[in-house]
Amino acid sequence: MYGGFLQMLKKRKELIPLIGFVGCAALGAATASIYFLLTKPDVILNNTQKLITINQQWKPVEELELVKKLTK
């Protein structure tokens, strides 16, 4: 796998700076994400996000119903 990639880089040397810049950007983004995750109290990981609710019972919100009545 890497042999073909290295051979391509030997043939197309103009791609080396592009790969370097993209690699530095990816490394910087990953480093910043880990830094903010570990040091900032307002960054929270939520592993219990609910994606779907089956048979949910909707109840009207009293404040919204009052606003609807007042705007009619």
TAUR-V318663 format. One record per residue. RES is the residue in one small letter. SS is DSSP state (h for helix, s for strand, l for the rest). PSI is psi in whole degrees, -180 to 180 (* if undefined). Layout:
res->[RES:RES]
ss->[SS:SS]
psi->[PSI:PSI]
This chain:
res->[m:y:g:g:f:l:q:m:l:k:k:r:k:e:l:i:p:l:i:g:f:v:g:c:a:a:l:g:a:a:t:a:s:i:y:f:l:l:t:k:p:d:v:i:l:n:n:t:q:k:l:i:t:i:n:q:q:w:k:p:v:e:e:l:e:l:v:k:k:l:t:k]
ss->[l:h:h:h:h:h:h:h:h:h:h:l:l:l:h:h:h:h:h:h:h:h:h:h:h:h:h:h:h:h:h:h:h:h:h:h:h:h:h:l:l:l:l:l:l:l:l:l:l:l:l:l:l:l:l:l:l:l:l:l:l:h:h:h:h:h:h:h:h:h:h:l]
psi->[-52:-26:-44:-37:-44:-36:-38:-40:-33:-35:-39:79:-18:-15:-16:-48:-38:-46:-37:-46:-43:-40:-42:-39:-42:-42:-41:-41:-42:-42:-44:-41:-45:-41:-50:-36:-37:-24:-22:127:-17:1:122:135:129:102:-3:35:131:123:-30:144:125:138:46:137:117:132:138:143:127:-41:-40:-38:-39:-42:-39:-41:-39:-28:-6:*]
